[in-house]
């Protein structure tokens, strides 16, 4: 079975940095699209960033472009979201997602597997 486990969330101040990790297991993910989404209370689950597992093209939501970086570590089967210059608006539960055959888009419904999420809270 596919399992995605997020870690690295926490409580930080505006302007701080956090590094989120997603440990992937159960499959070989070489052709997958890996992504991060986030969801605040009462809000929809929104796209944050995506990358090919092989580390190719990257895509970012306009709200995080220039501040967040998505990357993969194939040796560790891990996808990372490095977040800088965090803002209170970034507060949300962050979810790791995987789409088979690199077919993922910015829409949550295009992803096949999801982690349980990790909470990121940014205070002003």
Secondary structure, 3 states (H helix, E strand, C coil): CCEEEEECCEEEECCCCEEEEEEEECCCCCCCEEEEEEECCCCCCEEEEEEECCCCCEEECCCCCCCEEEEEEHHHCEEEEEECCCCHHHCEEEEEEEEHHHCCCCCHHHCCEECCCEEEEEEC
